[in-house]
């Protein structure tokens, strides 16, 4: 249990609140664009923290490369699908929420 | 230790069910599928480390790929923009619904 293992645990614990706040944003935010914002940003930061924490703990380059590959794939996929959903919503004339 | 972290992630998935019930548009419900993808990948990664089973990493890879494909297929096939007129318009001329100053 070296310092790498413990710093990995700290990173994993740091990543968990991002997932919870992403879900709270998905439930509480008022329109589709803000919900997309909460979902595709906060969750990916949380996943990044967990991936880096597990990579620090794994101790093997093969597992680390696979973890980073998974994270990269999730990043590309979620940003692409976020863009697609927001573009379709604009084309359907769904109005962004304003404070009034 | 990592299995306990997994238990913290389960409320994050369960909260998405509320948006499935309530979401006004179909895309709101589809966003829950995306949440399931991201949270499911995180749970699988943590379980793979906690149980010492590296096969779960490959399952997480397939899971993220399938979640992305599901959302993209949904947008392209059932929820694309309305009609040709809007789709080919340039970004500056789109009607955002806001009053013109």
Backbone of each chain as ProteinMPNN parsed JSONL, in Angstrom:
{"seq_chain_A": "XXXXXXXXXXXXXXXXXXXXXXXXXXXXXXXXXXXXXXXXXXXXXXXXXXXXXXXXXXXXXXXXXXXXXXXXXXXXXXXXXXXXXXXXXXXXXXXXXXXX", "coords_chain_A": {"N_chain_A": [[0.845, -1.188, 0.0], [1.381, 1.596, -1.14], [2.236, 5.072, -1.682], [1.107, 5.659, -4.086], [-1.143, 4.045, -4.243], [-2.79, 5.137, -2.254], [-3.128, 7.767, -3.12], [-4.529, 7.213, -5.408], [-6.901, 6.213, -4.303], [-7.838, 8.554, -3.11], [-8.343, 10.06, -5.419], [-10.411, 8.569, -6.549], [-12.427, 8.818, -4.625], [-12.781, 11.532, -4.878], [-13.969, 11.608, -7.341], [-16.535, 10.576, -7.087], [-18.569, 12.464, -6.04], [-19.009, 14.005, -8.322], [-20.485, 12.385, -10.032], [-22.838, 12.118, -8.529], [-23.678, 14.796, -8.424], [-24.099, 15.239, -11.115], [-26.347, 13.636, -11.568], [-28.181, 14.885, -9.881], [-28.324, 17.323, -11.194], [-29.473, 16.454, -13.585], [-31.984, 15.791, -12.678], [-32.959, 18.187, -11.547], [-32.591, 20.451, -13.205], [-33.892, 23.032, -15.437], [-34.395, 22.958, -18.322], [-33.806, 21.281, -21.509], [-31.265, 21.817, -22.497], [-29.713, 22.693, -20.336], [-29.828, 20.399, -18.833], [-28.441, 18.635, -20.457], [-25.947, 19.818, -20.279], [-25.34, 19.393, -17.536], [-25.301, 16.621, -17.473], [-23.41, 15.668, -19.437], [-21.032, 16.913, -18.847], [-20.394, 16.889, -16.032], [-20.512, 14.153, -15.401], [-18.506, 13.102, -16.987], [-16.203, 14.261, -15.973], [-16.218, 13.092, -13.435], [-15.925, 10.406, -14.178], [-13.405, 10.593, -15.303], [-11.825, 11.193, -13.049], [-12.169, 8.808, -11.61], [-11.086, 6.965, -13.4], [-8.391, 7.821, -13.562], [-7.671, 7.457, -10.912], [-7.958, 4.654, -10.617], [-6.074, 3.911, -12.496], [-3.723, 4.77, -11.304], [-3.69, 2.963, -9.225], [-3.481, 0.523, -10.453], [-0.968, -0.415, -11.405], [0.012, -1.594, -13.698], [0.971, -1.274, -17.084], [-0.602, -2.123, -19.181], [-3.236, -2.389, -18.23], [-3.646, 0.266, -17.488], [-3.526, 1.554, -19.98], [-5.791, 0.465, -21.167], [-7.792, 1.457, -19.499], [-7.547, 4.225, -19.955], [-8.22, 4.259, -22.614], [-10.899, 3.533, -22.535], [-11.916, 5.757, -21.178], [-11.377, 7.794, -23.029], [-12.985, 6.982, -25.154], [-15.542, 7.222, -24.003], [-15.58, 9.97, -23.562], [-15.462, 11.05, -26.205], [-17.793, 9.911, -27.252], [-19.857, 10.905, -25.588], [-19.654, 13.664, -25.913], [-20.191, 13.889, -28.619], [-22.817, 12.857, -28.784], [-24.128, 14.635, -27.166], [-23.867, 16.994, -28.642], [-25.375, 16.256, -30.891], [-27.967, 15.885, -29.811], [-28.521, 18.45, -28.792], [-28.448, 19.942, -31.14], [-30.558, 18.855, -32.604], [-32.604, 19.598, -30.9], [-32.567, 22.369, -31.116], [-33.249, 22.6, -33.791], [-35.82, 21.696, -33.65], [-37.033, 23.836, -32.562], [-37.124, 24.104, -29.763], [-37.212, 26.103, -27.002], [-34.525, 27.737, -25.326], [-34.146, 27.883, -21.771], [-34.995, 30.777, -19.92], [-34.463, 33.295, -17.38], [-36.759, 34.684, -16.765]], "CA_chain_A": [[0.0, 0.0, 0.0], [2.258, 2.749, -1.22], [1.582, 6.377, -1.798], [0.321, 5.655, -5.318], [-2.454, 3.446, -3.969], [-3.632, 6.046, -1.473], [-3.543, 8.901, -3.949], [-5.588, 6.701, -6.276], [-8.148, 6.183, -3.533], [-8.313, 9.933, -2.966], [-8.913, 10.482, -6.701], [-11.703, 7.891, -6.745], [-13.406, 9.461, -3.741], [-13.044, 12.842, -5.462], [-14.81, 11.481, -8.534], [-17.92, 10.162, -6.813], [-19.549, 13.563, -5.984], [-19.354, 14.511, -9.647], [-21.594, 11.577, -10.533], [-24.069, 12.454, -7.806], [-24.154, 16.121, -8.828], [-24.639, 15.118, -12.466], [-27.704, 13.114, -11.487], [-29.024, 15.937, -9.303], [-28.57, 18.269, -12.271], [-30.426, 15.862, -14.535], [-33.328, 15.829, -12.104], [-33.455, 19.486, -11.102], [-32.42, 21.581, -14.114], [-35.201, 23.346, -16.009], [-34.698, 22.597, -19.708], [-33.017, 20.167, -22.052], [-29.866, 22.198, -22.705], [-29.006, 22.672, -19.051], [-29.68, 18.999, -18.414], [-27.318, 18.086, -21.226], [-24.73, 20.37, -19.694], [-25.032, 18.702, -16.289], [-25.041, 15.197, -17.692], [-22.233, 15.288, -20.219], [-19.774, 17.437, -18.313], [-20.067, 16.437, -14.677], [-20.267, 12.72, -15.362], [-17.216, 12.752, -17.586], [-15.143, 14.607, -15.024], [-16.197, 12.041, -12.418], [-15.332, 9.197, -14.757], [-11.974, 10.837, -15.449], [-11.188, 11.03, -11.73], [-12.146, 7.383, -11.248], [-10.132, 6.274, -14.282], [-7.012, 8.131, -13.163], [-7.418, 6.799, -9.634], [-7.735, 3.223, -10.835], [-4.818, 3.745, -13.229], [-2.638, 4.858, -10.327], [-3.684, 1.777, -8.38], [-3.388, -0.757, -11.169], [0.409, -0.879, -11.402], [0.45, -2.243, -14.935], [0.739, -0.342, -18.185], [-1.666, -2.619, -20.066], [-4.528, -2.014, -17.65], [-3.746, 1.721, -17.564], [-3.854, 1.936, -21.35], [-7.18, 0.117, -21.456], [-8.643, 2.407, -18.774], [-7.548, 5.515, -20.643], [-8.958, 4.071, -23.86], [-12.329, 3.585, -22.196], [-12.276, 7.139, -20.866], [-11.368, 8.558, -24.273], [-14.17, 6.601, -25.923], [-16.72, 7.81, -23.374], [-15.524, 11.419, -23.805], [-15.857, 11.331, -27.588], [-19.185, 9.515, -27.464], [-20.831, 11.757, -24.917], [-19.694, 15.003, -26.51], [-20.866, 13.799, -29.916], [-24.254, 12.703, -28.651], [-24.63, 15.903, -26.615], [-23.997, 17.918, -29.765], [-26.488, 15.83, -31.749], [-29.25, 16.143, -29.152], [-28.749, 19.894, -28.719], [-28.719, 20.44, -32.492], [-31.926, 18.475, -32.943], [-33.528, 20.381, -30.081], [-32.651, 23.705, -31.707], [-34.001, 22.505, -35.041], [-37.219, 21.516, -33.309], [-37.492, 25.086, -31.944], [-37.279, 24.061, -28.309], [-36.567, 27.342, -26.58], [-33.709, 27.674, -24.109], [-34.767, 28.458, -20.575], [-34.496, 32.068, -19.434], [-34.792, 33.467, -15.969], [-37.999, 35.418, -16.539]], "C_chain_A": [[0.884, 1.242, 0.0], [1.489, 4.036, -1.357], [0.74, 6.453, -3.071], [-1.078, 5.12, -5.058], [-3.362, 4.445, -3.245], [-4.038, 7.262, -2.285], [-4.595, 8.469, -4.958], [-6.919, 6.642, -5.569], [-8.719, 7.576, -3.36], [-8.958, 10.408, -4.268], [-10.278, 9.838, -6.934], [-12.777, 8.538, -5.882], [-13.76, 10.848, -4.264], [-14.004, 12.735, -6.646], [-16.257, 11.18, -8.234], [-18.904, 11.334, -6.704], [-19.906, 14.123, -7.34], [-20.508, 13.712, -10.25], [-22.902, 11.952, -9.847], [-24.594, 13.817, -8.236], [-24.671, 16.103, -10.257], [-26.063, 14.603, -12.444], [-28.649, 14.149, -10.898], [-29.328, 16.995, -10.359], [-29.568, 17.736, -13.272], [-31.851, 15.919, -13.993], [-33.835, 17.259, -11.972], [-33.438, 20.572, -12.179], [-33.65, 21.782, -15.003], [-35.413, 22.946, -17.472], [-33.636, 21.649, -20.252], [-31.54, 20.542, -22.206], [-29.077, 22.178, -21.391], [-28.84, 21.247, -18.542], [-28.557, 18.315, -19.167], [-25.992, 18.54, -20.649], [-24.346, 19.62, -18.433], [-24.584, 17.272, -16.562], [-23.685, 14.963, -18.343], [-20.944, 15.917, -19.717], [-19.431, 16.814, -16.967], [-19.745, 14.943, -14.65], [-18.912, 12.362, -15.955], [-16.047, 13.155, -16.712], [-15.045, 13.545, -13.933], [-15.572, 10.763, -12.938], [-13.826, 9.36, -14.944], [-11.241, 10.665, -14.131], [-11.096, 9.549, -11.361], [-11.131, 6.632, -12.1], [-8.697, 6.559, -13.873], [-6.678, 7.498, -11.817], [-7.142, 5.323, -9.793], [-6.432, 2.978, -11.584], [-3.621, 3.863, -12.297], [-2.538, 3.59, -9.496], [-3.331, 0.504, -9.129], [-1.958, -1.292, -11.191], [0.829, -1.652, -12.636], [0.076, -1.347, -16.11], [-0.402, -0.806, -19.086], [-3.035, -2.204, -19.548], [-4.721, -0.504, -17.735], [-4.136, 2.177, -18.965], [-5.301, 1.615, -21.669], [-8.137, 1.081, -20.755], [-8.71, 3.743, -19.506], [-8.289, 5.428, -21.966], [-10.463, 4.155, -23.623], [-12.756, 5.023, -21.938], [-12.352, 7.983, -22.131], [-12.612, 8.261, -25.102], [-15.426, 7.235, -25.334], [-16.747, 9.317, -23.609], [-16.013, 11.746, -25.21], [-17.342, 11.045, -27.782], [-20.135, 10.493, -26.814], [-20.82, 13.159, -25.494], [-20.391, 14.963, -27.858], [-22.371, 13.682, -29.741], [-24.882, 13.935, -28.018], [-24.837, 16.914, -27.728], [-25.188, 17.557, -30.639], [-27.836, 16.164, -31.111], [-29.546, 17.63, -29.118], [-29.085, 20.456, -30.089], [-30.146, 20.09, -32.911], [-32.933, 19.295, -32.16], [-33.667, 21.786, -30.639], [-33.453, 23.654, -32.995], [-35.477, 22.248, -34.793], [-37.814, 22.737, -32.63], [-37.847, 24.917, -30.476], [-36.499, 25.235, -27.738], [-35.711, 27.126, -25.345], [-34.393, 28.396, -22.961], [-34.156, 29.81, -20.268], [-35.081, 32.333, -18.068], [-36.153, 34.11, -15.749], [-39.186, 34.478, -16.329]], "O_chain_A": [[1.098, 1.858, 1.044], [0.272, 4.089, -1.177], [-0.225, 7.214, -3.136], [-2.067, 5.648, -5.567], [-4.541, 4.584, -3.574], [-5.164, 7.743, -2.162], [-5.462, 9.261, -5.328], [-7.953, 6.977, -6.148], [-9.931, 7.772, -3.448], [-9.991, 11.077, -4.241], [-11.192, 10.48, -7.452], [-13.894, 8.779, -6.34], [-14.897, 11.298, -4.118], [-14.763, 13.664, -6.92], [-17.131, 11.495, -9.043], [-20.009, 11.219, -7.236], [-20.998, 14.667, -7.509], [-21.395, 14.272, -10.894], [-23.94, 12.087, -10.495], [-25.801, 13.995, -8.399], [-25.581, 16.861, -10.593], [-26.904, 15.071, -13.21], [-29.785, 14.285, -11.352], [-30.445, 17.508, -10.424], [-30.419, 18.479, -13.76], [-32.807, 16.076, -14.752], [-35.004, 17.529, -12.248], [-34.203, 21.531, -12.079], [-34.369, 20.826, -15.293], [-36.542, 22.617, -17.835], [-32.697, 21.27, -19.552], [-30.664, 19.689, -22.063], [-27.937, 21.715, -21.338], [-27.841, 20.919, -17.9], [-27.81, 17.516, -18.601], [-25.041, 17.765, -20.542], [-23.187, 19.246, -18.255], [-23.625, 16.777, -15.969], [-22.896, 14.152, -17.859], [-19.861, 15.494, -20.122], [-18.338, 16.282, -16.773], [-18.819, 14.516, -13.96], [-18.248, 11.437, -15.49], [-15.016, 12.483, -16.699], [-13.949, 13.139, -13.545], [-14.791, 10.111, -12.244], [-13.062, 8.411, -14.772], [-10.165, 10.068, -14.086], [-10.069, 9.091, -10.859], [-10.404, 5.772, -11.602], [-7.87, 5.647, -13.838], [-5.551, 7.055, -11.595], [-6.213, 4.788, -9.188], [-5.757, 1.975, -11.354], [-2.626, 3.157, -12.46], [-1.445, 3.181, -9.104], [-2.927, -0.485, -8.519], [-1.748, -2.493, -11.016], [1.877, -2.297, -12.638], [-0.995, -0.74, -16.129], [-1.092, 0.017, -19.687], [-3.885, -1.734, -20.304], [-5.823, -0.035, -18.02], [-4.967, 3.071, -19.128], [-5.975, 2.384, -22.355], [-9.157, 1.478, -21.319], [-9.785, 4.323, -19.661], [-8.914, 6.397, -22.398], [-11.199, 4.763, -24.4], [-13.807, 5.465, -22.403], [-13.269, 8.787, -22.296], [-13.216, 9.164, -25.68], [-16.279, 7.728, -26.072], [-17.815, 9.887, -23.831], [-16.871, 12.61, -25.391], [-18.06, 11.833, -28.397], [-21.13, 10.88, -27.427], [-21.87, 13.796, -25.564], [-21.108, 15.9, -28.212], [-23.129, 14.33, -30.463], [-26.039, 14.253, -28.295], [-25.851, 17.61, -27.764], [-25.929, 18.436, -31.08], [-28.739, 16.664, -31.781], [-30.674, 18.046, -29.38], [-29.919, 21.355, -30.199], [-30.853, 20.912, -33.494], [-33.99, 19.652, -32.679], [-34.764, 22.345, -30.64], [-34.248, 24.553, -33.27], [-36.305, 22.555, -35.651], [-38.955, 22.701, -32.17], [-38.794, 25.542, -30.0], [-35.293, 25.359, -27.952], [-36.114, 26.419, -24.421], [-35.114, 29.376, -23.151], [-32.939, 29.978, -20.345], [-36.049, 31.7, -17.646], [-36.658, 34.079, -14.627], [-40.309, 34.938, -16.125]]}, "seq_chain_B": "XXXXXXXXXXXXXXXXXXXXXXXXXXXXXXXXXXXXXXXXXXXXXXXXXXXXXXXXXXXXXXXXXXXXXXXXXXXXXXXXXXXXXXXXXXXXXXXXXXXXX", "coords_chain_B": {"N_chain_B": [[-13.325, -2.312, -0.555], [-13.492, -0.892, -3.049], [-15.882, -1.919, -3.823], [-17.628, -0.765, -2.054], [-17.54, 1.859, -2.951], [-18.884, 1.458, -5.319], [-21.474, 1.075, -4.4], [-22.111, 3.681, -3.73], [-22.451, 4.794, -6.191], [-24.807, 3.752, -7.14], [-27.221, 5.197, -6.313], [-26.903, 7.367, -8.034], [-27.504, 6.292, -10.511], [-30.103, 5.433, -10.035], [-31.465, 7.798, -9.664], [-31.788, 8.727, -12.22], [-34.025, 7.449, -13.167], [-36.185, 8.947, -12.404], [-36.186, 11.037, -14.217], [-36.858, 9.671, -16.5], [-39.532, 9.049, -15.993], [-40.632, 11.633, -15.854], [-39.681, 13.316, -17.879], [-40.181, 15.787, -20.368], [-39.736, 15.648, -23.168], [-38.745, 13.203, -25.663], [-36.022, 13.132, -25.825], [-35.11, 13.84, -23.335], [-35.648, 11.556, -21.937], [-33.95, 9.894, -23.245], [-31.534, 10.869, -22.477], [-31.21, 9.761, -20.013], [-30.486, 7.203, -20.678], [-27.942, 7.713, -21.559], [-26.809, 8.527, -19.174], [-26.952, 6.108, -17.817], [-25.081, 4.732, -19.319], [-22.609, 6.085, -18.764], [-22.448, 5.97, -15.925], [-22.666, 3.233, -15.629], [-20.322, 2.332, -16.842], [-18.462, 3.403, -15.047], [-19.132, 1.971, -12.723], [-18.567, -0.623, -13.57], [-15.808, -0.444, -13.98], [-14.899, 0.069, -11.371], [-15.78, -2.28, -10.121], [-14.298, -4.14, -11.509], [-11.742, -3.608, -10.6], [-12.16, -4.042, -7.89], [-12.98, -6.712, -7.68], [-10.912, -7.96, -8.859], [-10.992, -8.772, -11.532], [-10.157, -8.72, -14.704], [-11.639, -8.965, -17.011], [-13.947, -7.522, -16.869], [-13.21, -4.993, -17.653], [-13.2, -5.078, -20.445], [-15.893, -5.483, -20.848], [-16.825, -3.038, -19.954], [-15.797, -1.392, -21.928], [-17.26, -2.221, -24.217], [-19.769, -1.529, -23.297], [-19.696, 1.301, -23.12], [-19.409, 1.887, -25.811], [-21.821, 0.885, -26.856], [-23.709, 2.484, -25.551], [-23.177, 4.988, -26.671], [-23.772, 4.449, -29.364], [-26.497, 3.892, -29.162], [-27.606, 6.395, -28.415], [-26.883, 7.961, -30.623], [-28.168, 6.64, -32.741], [-30.789, 6.983, -31.946], [-31.068, 9.807, -32.178], [-30.564, 10.215, -34.914], [-32.512, 8.655, -36.177], [-35.11, 8.837, -34.974], [-35.496, 11.339, -33.79], [-34.737, 13.524, -35.274], [-34.213, 16.84, -36.721], [-36.968, 19.062, -37.66], [-38.113, 18.744, -40.779], [-36.998, 19.842, -44.121], [-36.439, 22.503, -44.433], [-35.493, 23.718, -42.085], [-33.269, 22.201, -41.631], [-31.35, 22.782, -43.523], [-30.718, 25.372, -43.143], [-28.595, 28.173, -42.502], [-26.449, 28.685, -39.63], [-26.757, 31.274, -38.605], [-29.295, 32.119, -39.205], [-31.164, 30.753, -37.806], [-34.172, 30.208, -35.939], [-34.367, 31.019, -32.755], [-36.36, 31.501, -31.035], [-36.239, 33.712, -29.49], [-37.014, 37.139, -28.712], [-36.42, 39.696, -31.13], [-34.091, 42.237, -30.669]], "CA_chain_B": [[-13.249, -0.849, -0.627], [-14.058, -0.413, -4.309], [-17.287, -2.325, -3.892], [-18.389, 0.255, -1.324], [-17.681, 2.991, -3.874], [-19.927, 1.107, -6.269], [-22.774, 1.312, -3.768], [-22.419, 5.114, -3.775], [-22.848, 5.158, -7.543], [-26.136, 3.261, -7.498], [-28.22, 6.277, -6.298], [-26.747, 8.214, -9.216], [-28.252, 5.663, -11.599], [-31.524, 5.351, -9.702], [-32.059, 9.113, -9.844], [-32.152, 8.912, -13.617], [-35.366, 6.904, -13.402], [-37.148, 10.043, -12.228], [-36.265, 11.8, -15.466], [-37.611, 8.849, -17.462], [-40.954, 9.213, -15.718], [-41.128, 12.995, -15.929], [-39.116, 14.089, -18.97], [-41.215, 16.224, -21.308], [-39.477, 15.182, -24.529], [-38.112, 11.891, -25.736], [-34.583, 13.264, -25.634], [-34.843, 13.823, -21.891], [-35.6, 10.15, -21.509], [-32.767, 9.252, -23.827], [-30.361, 11.281, -21.703], [-31.027, 8.798, -18.931], [-29.698, 6.092, -21.223], [-26.549, 8.139, -21.555], [-26.377, 8.461, -17.772], [-26.717, 4.698, -17.514], [-23.818, 4.342, -19.948], [-21.444, 6.606, -18.049], [-22.396, 5.403, -14.574], [-22.41, 1.8, -15.734], [-18.897, 2.151, -17.095], [-17.724, 3.649, -13.802], [-19.378, 0.853, -11.806], [-17.84, -1.802, -14.05], [-14.373, -0.251, -13.728], [-14.644, -0.126, -9.944], [-15.948, -3.694, -9.797], [-13.171, -4.875, -12.094], [-10.607, -3.473, -9.688], [-12.484, -4.594, -6.58], [-13.053, -8.16, -7.721], [-9.724, -8.506, -9.498], [-11.409, -9.476, -12.733], [-9.896, -7.769, -15.802], [-12.593, -9.119, -18.12], [-14.954, -6.467, -16.747], [-12.751, -3.819, -18.405], [-13.68, -5.215, -21.81], [-17.34, -5.262, -20.826], [-17.023, -1.589, -19.852], [-15.514, -0.824, -23.263], [-18.421, -2.498, -25.072], [-20.893, -0.796, -22.724], [-19.619, 2.702, -23.528], [-19.655, 1.935, -27.255], [-23.239, 0.666, -27.129], [-24.466, 3.655, -25.096], [-23.007, 6.028, -27.681], [-24.515, 4.077, -30.571], [-27.927, 4.016, -28.898], [-28.012, 7.802, -28.482], [-26.755, 8.481, -31.995], [-29.238, 6.057, -33.547], [-32.028, 7.652, -31.541], [-31.153, 11.15, -32.743], [-30.622, 10.188, -36.373], [-33.661, 7.936, -36.725], [-36.441, 9.185, -34.484], [-35.641, 12.656, -33.174], [-34.0, 14.531, -36.028], [-34.89, 18.121, -36.836], [-38.225, 19.003, -38.389], [-38.229, 19.215, -42.149], [-35.795, 20.209, -44.864], [-36.188, 23.948, -44.399], [-34.65, 24.051, -40.946], [-32.009, 21.456, -41.579], [-30.328, 23.335, -44.398], [-30.508, 26.795, -42.915], [-27.296, 28.476, -41.912], [-26.625, 28.874, -38.19], [-27.129, 32.618, -38.216], [-30.681, 32.434, -39.492], [-32.082, 29.887, -37.078], [-35.089, 30.873, -35.033], [-34.189, 30.512, -31.402], [-37.524, 31.806, -30.239], [-36.044, 34.904, -28.661], [-37.426, 38.376, -29.377], [-35.317, 40.43, -31.764], [-33.982, 43.566, -30.04]], "C_chain_B": [[-13.902, -0.334, -1.909], [-15.515, -0.818, -4.467], [-18.17, -1.345, -3.132], [-18.582, 1.499, -2.191], [-18.776, 2.724, -4.895], [-21.311, 1.363, -5.693], [-23.137, 2.789, -3.759], [-22.907, 5.506, -5.17], [-24.263, 4.699, -7.89], [-27.231, 4.32, -7.357], [-28.111, 7.192, -7.501], [-27.484, 7.616, -10.41], [-29.744, 5.708, -11.308], [-32.211, 6.698, -9.862], [-32.457, 9.386, -11.279], [-33.536, 8.398, -13.946], [-36.436, 7.987, -13.295], [-37.299, 10.824, -13.531], [-36.966, 10.992, -16.553], [-39.108, 9.037, -17.246], [-41.454, 10.604, -16.103], [-40.797, 13.701, -17.241], [-40.111, 14.493, -20.028], [-40.971, 15.718, -22.734], [-38.805, 13.812, -24.488], [-36.617, 11.986, -25.485], [-34.218, 13.303, -24.161], [-34.766, 12.392, -21.387], [-34.354, 9.464, -22.049], [-31.502, 9.663, -23.088], [-30.134, 10.355, -20.524], [-30.256, 7.574, -19.412], [-28.219, 6.447, -21.247], [-25.969, 8.124, -20.133], [-26.083, 7.024, -17.372], [-25.391, 4.24, -18.11], [-22.628, 4.791, -19.126], [-21.32, 5.999, -16.658], [-22.116, 3.909, -14.624], [-20.956, 1.51, -16.007], [-18.092, 2.355, -15.82], [-17.901, 2.497, -12.824], [-18.59, -0.375, -12.25], [-16.348, -1.664, -13.807], [-14.043, -0.494, -12.263], [-14.778, -1.593, -9.553], [-14.788, -4.522, -10.326], [-11.939, -4.785, -11.209], [-10.901, -4.141, -8.345], [-12.512, -6.104, -6.561], [-11.83, -8.789, -8.362], [-10.019, -9.266, -10.781], [-11.218, -8.569, -13.947], [-10.843, -7.909, -16.985], [-13.637, -8.007, -18.086], [-14.521, -5.189, -17.457], [-13.246, -3.893, -19.84], [-15.188, -5.002, -21.888], [-17.633, -3.766, -20.742], [-16.784, -0.914, -21.199], [-16.712, -1.006, -24.189], [-19.629, -1.686, -24.61], [-20.873, 0.665, -23.18], [-19.903, 2.835, -25.017], [-21.143, 1.806, -27.553], [-24.085, 1.85, -26.673], [-24.37, 4.779, -26.119], [-23.819, 5.704, -28.922], [-26.012, 4.223, -30.363], [-28.374, 5.463, -29.029], [-27.942, 8.322, -29.909], [-27.84, 7.912, -32.899], [-30.577, 6.707, -33.232], [-32.151, 9.014, -32.217], [-31.306, 11.082, -34.258], [-31.93, 9.615, -36.883], [-34.994, 8.467, -36.255], [-36.567, 10.621, -34.008], [-34.908, 13.727, -33.96], [-34.88, 15.757, -36.251], [-36.067, 18.071, -37.795], [-38.048, 19.575, -39.787], [-36.932, 19.674, -42.78], [-35.428, 21.664, -44.638], [-35.248, 24.306, -43.251], [-33.282, 23.399, -41.039], [-30.925, 22.125, -42.417], [-30.07, 24.812, -44.14], [-29.168, 27.028, -42.241], [-27.5, 28.827, -40.438], [-27.107, 30.267, -37.805], [-28.611, 32.903, -38.365], [-31.65, 31.562, -38.733], [-32.945, 30.674, -36.12], [-34.943, 30.259, -33.648], [-35.385, 30.807, -30.517], [-37.376, 33.035, -29.373], [-36.52, 36.143, -29.412], [-36.229, 39.125, -29.939], [-35.237, 41.822, -31.148], [-34.077, 44.679, -31.076]], "O_chain_B": [[-14.758, 0.549, -1.866], [-16.287, -0.149, -5.154], [-19.32, -1.116, -3.508], [-19.645, 2.119, -2.174], [-19.506, 3.632, -5.291], [-22.214, 1.811, -6.4], [-24.318, 3.136, -3.778], [-23.688, 6.446, -5.313], [-24.857, 5.209, -8.84], [-28.119, 4.36, -8.208], [-29.116, 7.742, -7.951], [-28.028, 8.352, -11.233], [-30.555, 5.981, -12.194], [-33.404, 6.751, -10.162], [-33.36, 10.182, -11.536], [-34.159, 8.859, -14.903], [-37.45, 7.955, -13.992], [-38.403, 11.222, -13.902], [-37.601, 11.568, -17.437], [-39.865, 9.168, -18.208], [-42.564, 10.747, -16.617], [-41.539, 14.583, -17.674], [-40.827, 13.638, -20.55], [-41.928, 15.39, -23.435], [-38.364, 13.337, -23.442], [-36.006, 11.038, -24.992], [-33.139, 12.853, -23.775], [-33.945, 12.055, -20.535], [-33.78, 8.581, -21.411], [-30.519, 8.922, -23.063], [-29.0, 10.179, -20.079], [-29.478, 6.981, -18.665], [-27.358, 5.605, -20.992], [-24.812, 7.763, -19.918], [-25.102, 6.746, -16.681], [-24.663, 3.461, -17.496], [-21.74, 3.995, -18.819], [-20.241, 5.567, -16.252], [-21.412, 3.376, -13.767], [-20.402, 0.55, -15.47], [-17.164, 1.599, -15.531], [-16.945, 2.084, -12.168], [-18.015, -1.084, -11.425], [-15.682, -2.642, -13.466], [-13.062, -1.159, -11.933], [-13.991, -2.1, -8.753], [-14.346, -5.477, -9.688], [-11.184, -5.749, -11.077], [-10.013, -4.733, -7.732], [-12.126, -6.727, -5.572], [-11.713, -10.014, -8.408], [-9.379, -10.274, -11.081], [-12.067, -7.712, -14.191], [-10.849, -7.057, -17.873], [-14.151, -7.593, -19.125], [-15.368, -4.377, -17.828], [-13.668, -2.882, -20.4], [-15.701, -4.426, -22.847], [-18.569, -3.276, -21.373], [-17.491, 0.027, -21.563], [-17.131, -0.066, -24.864], [-20.416, -1.212, -25.429], [-21.904, 1.208, -23.579], [-20.561, 3.784, -25.442], [-21.674, 2.526, -28.4], [-25.071, 2.192, -27.327], [-25.362, 5.448, -26.405], [-24.483, 6.58, -29.477], [-26.728, 4.63, -31.278], [-29.387, 5.747, -29.668], [-28.837, 9.039, -30.357], [-28.379, 8.631, -33.74], [-31.391, 6.951, -34.123], [-33.202, 9.346, -32.766], [-32.105, 11.826, -34.827], [-32.418, 10.047, -37.927], [-35.932, 8.547, -37.047], [-37.693, 11.088, -33.835], [-34.494, 14.735, -33.389], [-36.088, 15.74, -36.016], [-36.168, 17.174, -38.631], [-37.853, 20.78, -39.943], [-35.919, 19.87, -42.11], [-34.25, 22.023, -44.649], [-34.322, 25.099, -43.421], [-32.275, 23.952, -40.595], [-29.741, 22.058, -42.088], [-29.281, 25.436, -44.851], [-28.674, 26.177, -41.502], [-28.596, 29.221, -40.038], [-27.789, 30.43, -36.793], [-29.136, 33.819, -37.732], [-32.853, 31.619, -38.989], [-32.514, 31.679, -35.557], [-35.349, 29.121, -33.411], [-35.41, 30.396, -29.357], [-38.279, 33.372, -28.607], [-36.433, 36.185, -30.639], [-35.167, 39.187, -29.319], [-36.246, 42.525, -31.114], [-34.005, 45.857, -30.725]]}, "name": "protein", "num_of_chains": 2, "seq": "XXXXXXXXXXXXXXXXXXXXXXXXXXXXXXXXXXXXXXXXXXXXXXXXXXXXXXXXXXXXXXXXXXXXXXXXXXXXXXXXXXXXXXXXXXXXXXXXXXXXXXXXXXXXXXXXXXXXXXXXXXXXXXXXXXXXXXXXXXXXXXXXXXXXXXXXXXXXXXXXXXXXXXXXXXXXXXXXXXXXXXXXXXXXXXXXXXXXXXXXX"}
